[in-house]
Amino acid sequence: MKIGVIGGGAWGTALAQVASRGGNVLLWAREPDVIDGINARHENAAFLPGVALSPAIRATDRLDDLADCEAVLVVAPAQHVGAVLAATPVGDTPLVLCAKGIEAGTRRLVGEVAQAAHPHAPIAVLSGPTFAHEVAAGLPTAVTLACADEDLQARLAARLAGPAFRPYASTDVIGAEIGGAVKNVLAIACGVVEGAGLGQNARAALIARGFAEMTRFGIARGARPETLAGLSGLGDLVLTCSSTSSRNFSLGLGLGRGERAANLLADRRTVAEGAFTAPVLAEAAAEAGIDMPITAAVCRLLDGVPARDVIESLLARPLRDEI
């Protein structure tokens, strides 16, 4: 099975490295320096420095080149997936969605965006606790690989699995997507806790209460609770809420130290998806009557409200039952 990858950032490159163990991989990227580095020197110095890439990976800037791939991993930022897929000749080729987020303006999950662009393409979602540099280095990693078609899921899992990369099967595509999208917003909040020096008790409490928000929203959208408690939900949440290797956590860290969101986002070559997902998620939750106070607090931070004021407001909420 020839694998295509859309997206030449750290995660796209790491997944190309994983897939290259089982055969040839074609990676599409926008950046000329990334394409040249992969093809000429087997490296992606811009996004994944220090990792020697497999010669089985070839890079291109032509989406048309992906036409003969038998499965395509979509690793473009969530807000760009629709535009990129509209220009990609897919047909009925399976799409494995690896981007995490909700599309601004439409409130569509990435799977819904992909299905609108290519109605005949089978959809799978790969999500879980995955820092790109660790995956590329061959460190042990487990993910959820969700697909309604169990036979296709098994074929994809067999193609991507390796000694240190373990996909777990699921048919809950919506649950896998929602876990990945919501955890990005919560990771910003955990970064704020660290940046403001609020301590480990506060971080643990925020992870637990954030998981409650994820679960409420996920169940309302049709996700299964056990999926949200698995690798693509709680597992990913724990990872991204505890390390500066997370772009979203790093953004929150700056906000907690009093830096402005606009300045922090302008300095980034990579995308902190949670900054785009937070307002969309808050709107969707409010419309459905779902209580998501941490998500609402992140929106206020991104709008420029000082972290001290947001934290005080969150802690002053009326007492309530835990469940």
CORFENHU-V859354 format. One record per residue. N is the residue number from 0. SS is DSSP state (~ for helix, > for strand, _ for the rest). PSI is psi in whole degrees, 0 to 359 (none if undefined). BURIAL is 1 if it has 16 or more other ideal C-beta (glycine too) atoms within 10 Angstrom, else 0. Layout:
n=N ss=SS psi=PSI burial=BURIAL
n=N ss=SS psi=PSI burial=BURIAL
//
This chain:
n=0 ss=_ psi=113 burial=0
n=1 ss=_ psi=129 burial=1
n=2 ss=> psi=135 burial=1
n=3 ss=> psi=150 burial=1
n=4 ss=> psi=126 burial=1
n=5 ss=> psi=109 burial=1
n=6 ss=_ psi=117 burial=1
n=7 ss=_ psi=23 burial=1
n=8 ss=_ psi=193 burial=1
n=9 ss=~ psi=315 burial=1
n=10 ss=~ psi=317 burial=1
n=11 ss=~ psi=318 burial=1
n=12 ss=~ psi=320 burial=1
n=13 ss=~ psi=319 burial=1
n=14 ss=~ psi=325 burial=1
n=15 ss=~ psi=321 burial=1
n=16 ss=~ psi=317 burial=1
n=17 ss=~ psi=311 burial=1
n=18 ss=~ psi=334 burial=1
n=19 ss=~ psi=344 burial=1
n=20 ss=~ psi=339 burial=1
n=21 ss=~ psi=7 burial=1
n=22 ss=_ psi=189 burial=0
n=23 ss=_ psi=147 burial=1
n=24 ss=> psi=134 burial=1
n=25 ss=> psi=120 burial=1
n=26 ss=> psi=126 burial=1
n=27 ss=> psi=133 burial=1
n=28 ss=_ psi=156 burial=1
n=29 ss=_ psi=326 burial=0
n=30 ss=_ psi=121 burial=1
n=31 ss=~ psi=323 burial=0
n=32 ss=~ psi=326 burial=0
n=33 ss=~ psi=314 burial=1
n=34 ss=~ psi=314 burial=1
n=35 ss=~ psi=318 burial=0
n=36 ss=~ psi=319 burial=1
n=37 ss=~ psi=315 burial=1
n=38 ss=~ psi=324 burial=0
n=39 ss=~ psi=325 burial=0
n=40 ss=~ psi=2 burial=0
n=41 ss=_ psi=51 burial=0
n=42 ss=_ psi=156 burial=1
n=43 ss=> psi=80 burial=1
n=44 ss=_ psi=334 burial=0
n=45 ss=_ psi=320 burial=1
n=46 ss=_ psi=338 burial=1
n=47 ss=> psi=62 burial=1
n=48 ss=_ psi=147 burial=0
n=49 ss=_ psi=2 burial=0
n=50 ss=_ psi=121 burial=1
n=51 ss=_ psi=116 burial=0
n=52 ss=_ psi=153 burial=1
n=53 ss=_ psi=140 burial=0
n=54 ss=_ psi=347 burial=0
n=55 ss=_ psi=352 burial=1
n=56 ss=> psi=125 burial=1
n=57 ss=> psi=143 burial=0
n=58 ss=> psi=151 burial=1
n=59 ss=> psi=158 burial=1
n=60 ss=_ psi=12 burial=0
n=61 ss=_ psi=114 burial=0
n=62 ss=~ psi=332 burial=1
n=63 ss=~ psi=334 burial=0
n=64 ss=~ psi=342 burial=1
n=65 ss=~ psi=357 burial=1
n=66 ss=~ psi=330 burial=0
n=67 ss=~ psi=10 burial=0
n=68 ss=_ psi=150 burial=1
n=69 ss=_ psi=348 burial=0
n=70 ss=> psi=145 burial=1
n=71 ss=> psi=124 burial=1
n=72 ss=> psi=122 burial=1
n=73 ss=> psi=107 burial=1
n=74 ss=_ psi=16 burial=1
n=75 ss=_ psi=154 burial=1
n=76 ss=_ psi=145 burial=1
n=77 ss=~ psi=323 burial=1
n=78 ss=~ psi=349 burial=1
n=79 ss=~ psi=357 burial=1
n=80 ss=~ psi=316 burial=1
n=81 ss=~ psi=312 burial=1
n=82 ss=~ psi=319 burial=0
n=83 ss=~ psi=316 burial=1
n=84 ss=~ psi=328 burial=1
n=85 ss=~ psi=334 burial=0
n=86 ss=_ psi=4 burial=0
n=87 ss=_ psi=127 burial=1
n=88 ss=_ psi=98 burial=0
n=89 ss=_ psi=312 burial=1
n=90 ss=_ psi=238 burial=0
n=91 ss=_ psi=21 burial=0
n=92 ss=_ psi=132 burial=1
n=93 ss=> psi=138 burial=1
n=94 ss=> psi=124 burial=1
n=95 ss=> psi=109 burial=1
n=96 ss=> psi=121 burial=1
n=97 ss=_ psi=0 burial=1
n=98 ss=_ psi=148 burial=1
n=99 ss=_ psi=116 burial=1
n=100 ss=_ psi=180 burial=1
n=101 ss=> psi=133 burial=1
n=102 ss=_ psi=126 burial=1
n=103 ss=_ psi=143 burial=0
n=104 ss=_ psi=313 burial=0
n=105 ss=_ psi=339 burial=0
n=106 ss=_ psi=22 burial=0
n=107 ss=_ psi=140 burial=1
n=108 ss=> psi=160 burial=1
n=109 ss=~ psi=324 burial=1
n=110 ss=~ psi=322 burial=1
n=111 ss=~ psi=324 burial=1
n=112 ss=~ psi=314 burial=1
n=113 ss=~ psi=319 burial=1
n=114 ss=~ psi=326 burial=1
n=115 ss=~ psi=324 burial=0
n=116 ss=~ psi=324 burial=1
n=117 ss=_ psi=83 burial=1
n=118 ss=_ psi=336 burial=0
n=119 ss=_ psi=1 burial=0
n=120 ss=_ psi=125 burial=1
n=121 ss=_ psi=144 burial=1
n=122 ss=> psi=134 burial=1
n=123 ss=> psi=159 burial=1
n=124 ss=> psi=128 burial=1
n=125 ss=> psi=120 burial=1
n=126 ss=> psi=155 burial=1
n=127 ss=_ psi=185 burial=1
n=128 ss=_ psi=97 burial=1
n=129 ss=_ psi=106 burial=1
n=130 ss=_ psi=130 burial=1
n=131 ss=~ psi=317 burial=1
n=132 ss=~ psi=329 burial=1
n=133 ss=~ psi=319 burial=1
n=134 ss=~ psi=314 burial=1
n=135 ss=~ psi=330 burial=1
n=136 ss=_ psi=356 burial=0
n=137 ss=_ psi=20 burial=0
n=138 ss=_ psi=152 burial=0
n=139 ss=_ psi=131 burial=0
n=140 ss=> psi=138 burial=1
n=141 ss=> psi=139 burial=0
n=142 ss=> psi=164 burial=1
n=143 ss=> psi=132 burial=1
n=144 ss=> psi=101 burial=1
n=145 ss=> psi=136 burial=1
n=146 ss=> psi=135 burial=1
n=147 ss=_ psi=330 burial=0
n=148 ss=_ psi=104 burial=0
n=149 ss=~ psi=327 burial=0
n=150 ss=~ psi=316 burial=0
n=151 ss=~ psi=319 burial=1
n=152 ss=~ psi=317 burial=1
n=153 ss=~ psi=320 burial=0
n=154 ss=~ psi=318 burial=1
n=155 ss=~ psi=318 burial=1
n=156 ss=~ psi=316 burial=1
n=157 ss=~ psi=325 burial=0
n=158 ss=~ psi=326 burial=1
n=159 ss=~ psi=337 burial=1
n=160 ss=_ psi=148 burial=1
n=161 ss=> psi=181 burial=1
n=162 ss=_ psi=328 burial=0
n=163 ss=_ psi=6 burial=0
n=164 ss=> psi=110 burial=1
n=165 ss=> psi=106 burial=1
n=166 ss=> psi=131 burial=1
n=167 ss=> psi=138 burial=0
n=168 ss=> psi=146 burial=0
n=169 ss=> psi=153 burial=1
n=170 ss=_ psi=2 burial=0
n=171 ss=_ psi=81 burial=1
n=172 ss=~ psi=317 burial=1
n=173 ss=~ psi=316 burial=1
n=174 ss=~ psi=317 burial=1
n=175 ss=~ psi=322 burial=1
n=176 ss=~ psi=315 burial=1
n=177 ss=~ psi=319 burial=1
n=178 ss=~ psi=314 burial=1
n=179 ss=~ psi=326 burial=1
n=180 ss=~ psi=313 burial=1
n=181 ss=~ psi=324 burial=1
n=182 ss=~ psi=333 burial=1
n=183 ss=~ psi=321 burial=1
n=184 ss=~ psi=316 burial=1
n=185 ss=~ psi=329 burial=1
n=186 ss=~ psi=325 burial=1
n=187 ss=~ psi=315 burial=1
n=188 ss=~ psi=319 burial=1
n=189 ss=~ psi=326 burial=1
n=190 ss=~ psi=322 burial=1
n=191 ss=~ psi=318 burial=1
n=192 ss=~ psi=315 burial=1
n=193 ss=~ psi=314 burial=1
n=194 ss=~ psi=327 burial=1
n=195 ss=_ psi=357 burial=1
n=196 ss=_ psi=39 burial=0
n=197 ss=_ psi=352 burial=1
n=198 ss=_ psi=170 burial=0
n=199 ss=~ psi=328 burial=0
n=200 ss=~ psi=314 burial=0
n=201 ss=~ psi=320 burial=1
n=202 ss=~ psi=315 burial=1
n=203 ss=~ psi=318 burial=0
n=204 ss=~ psi=319 burial=0
n=205 ss=~ psi=321 burial=1
n=206 ss=~ psi=315 burial=1
n=207 ss=~ psi=314 burial=0
n=208 ss=~ psi=328 burial=1
n=209 ss=~ psi=321 burial=1
n=210 ss=~ psi=325 burial=1
n=211 ss=~ psi=320 burial=0
n=212 ss=~ psi=314 burial=1
n=213 ss=~ psi=316 burial=1
n=214 ss=~ psi=315 burial=1
n=215 ss=~ psi=313 burial=1
n=216 ss=~ psi=317 burial=1
n=217 ss=~ psi=314 burial=1
n=218 ss=~ psi=322 burial=0
n=219 ss=~ psi=332 burial=0
n=220 ss=_ psi=3 burial=0
n=221 ss=_ psi=9 burial=0
n=222 ss=_ psi=157 burial=1
n=223 ss=_ psi=136 burial=1
n=224 ss=~ psi=323 burial=0
n=225 ss=~ psi=332 burial=0
n=226 ss=~ psi=317 burial=1
n=227 ss=~ psi=333 burial=1
n=228 ss=_ psi=1 burial=1
n=229 ss=_ psi=204 burial=1
n=230 ss=~ psi=319 burial=1
n=231 ss=~ psi=350 burial=1
n=232 ss=~ psi=271 burial=1
n=233 ss=~ psi=319 burial=1
n=234 ss=~ psi=312 burial=1
n=235 ss=~ psi=324 burial=1
n=236 ss=~ psi=312 burial=1
n=237 ss=~ psi=317 burial=0
n=238 ss=~ psi=308 burial=1
n=239 ss=~ psi=349 burial=1
n=240 ss=_ psi=12 burial=1
n=241 ss=_ psi=15 burial=1
n=242 ss=_ psi=141 burial=0
n=243 ss=_ psi=353 burial=0
n=244 ss=_ psi=343 burial=0
n=245 ss=_ psi=126 burial=1
n=246 ss=~ psi=323 burial=1
n=247 ss=~ psi=318 burial=1
n=248 ss=~ psi=318 burial=1
n=249 ss=~ psi=322 burial=1
n=250 ss=~ psi=313 burial=1
n=251 ss=~ psi=323 burial=1
n=252 ss=~ psi=314 burial=1
n=253 ss=~ psi=318 burial=1
n=254 ss=~ psi=320 burial=1
n=255 ss=~ psi=335 burial=1
n=256 ss=_ psi=1 burial=0
n=257 ss=_ psi=7 burial=0
n=258 ss=_ psi=157 burial=0
n=259 ss=_ psi=140 burial=0
n=260 ss=~ psi=318 burial=1
n=261 ss=~ psi=320 burial=0
n=262 ss=~ psi=318 burial=0
n=263 ss=~ psi=319 burial=1
n=264 ss=~ psi=328 burial=0
n=265 ss=~ psi=335 burial=0
n=266 ss=_ psi=0 burial=0
n=267 ss=_ psi=133 burial=0
n=268 ss=_ psi=332 burial=0
n=269 ss=_ psi=166 burial=0
n=270 ss=_ psi=130 burial=1
n=271 ss=_ psi=94 burial=1
n=272 ss=~ psi=329 burial=1
n=273 ss=~ psi=331 burial=1
n=274 ss=~ psi=330 burial=1
n=275 ss=~ psi=327 burial=1
n=276 ss=~ psi=325 burial=1
n=277 ss=~ psi=306 burial=1
n=278 ss=~ psi=326 burial=1
n=279 ss=~ psi=317 burial=1
n=280 ss=~ psi=318 burial=1
n=281 ss=~ psi=319 burial=1
n=282 ss=~ psi=314 burial=0
n=283 ss=~ psi=320 burial=1
n=284 ss=~ psi=316 burial=1
n=285 ss=~ psi=319 burial=0
n=286 ss=~ psi=326 burial=0
n=287 ss=~ psi=359 burial=0
n=288 ss=_ psi=30 burial=0
n=289 ss=_ psi=126 burial=1
n=290 ss=_ psi=115 burial=0
n=291 ss=_ psi=71 burial=1
n=292 ss=~ psi=326 burial=0
n=293 ss=~ psi=318 burial=1
n=294 ss=~ psi=316 burial=1
n=295 ss=~ psi=323 burial=1
n=296 ss=~ psi=320 burial=1
n=297 ss=~ psi=321 burial=1
n=298 ss=~ psi=318 burial=1
n=299 ss=~ psi=319 burial=1
n=300 ss=~ psi=316 burial=1
n=301 ss=~ psi=335 burial=1
n=302 ss=_ psi=358 burial=0
n=303 ss=_ psi=3 burial=0
n=304 ss=_ psi=133 burial=0
n=305 ss=_ psi=143 burial=0
n=306 ss=~ psi=321 burial=1
n=307 ss=~ psi=316 burial=0
n=308 ss=~ psi=320 burial=0
n=309 ss=~ psi=318 burial=1
n=310 ss=~ psi=315 burial=1
n=311 ss=~ psi=318 burial=0
n=312 ss=~ psi=319 burial=0
n=313 ss=~ psi=318 burial=1
n=314 ss=~ psi=341 burial=0
n=315 ss=_ psi=3 burial=0
n=316 ss=_ psi=150 burial=0
n=317 ss=_ psi=148 burial=0
n=318 ss=_ psi=151 burial=0
n=319 ss=_ psi=169 burial=0
n=320 ss=_ psi=148 burial=0
n=321 ss=_ psi=318 burial=0
n=322 ss=_ psi=none burial=0
//
